């Protein structure tokens, strides 16, 4: 379930509430004074492994990439391969 930050205008308390997405717009009772608190909107938080700031993404070789049984030359459009048969005799 999502976690939503709230702030109480009456006493200044800040707290978080875990609730269903369908209840995200409902006010929450302040745990300090019991009055209705408003939801605070914050920036997006992303969790997971971050890429090092100095890491560089690989560049396509001069001849392009080769994969999935065919090659892409420089400047070709991307695409998906979908399901492919496993290698071996048919």
Beta strands, then each sheet from edge to edge (+ up, - down):
strand 1: 2-7
strand 2: 14-19
strand 3: 28-29
strand 4: 36-39
strand 5: 65-67
strand 6: 70-72
sheet 1: 2+ 1- 4+ 3-
sheet 2: 5+ 6-
end
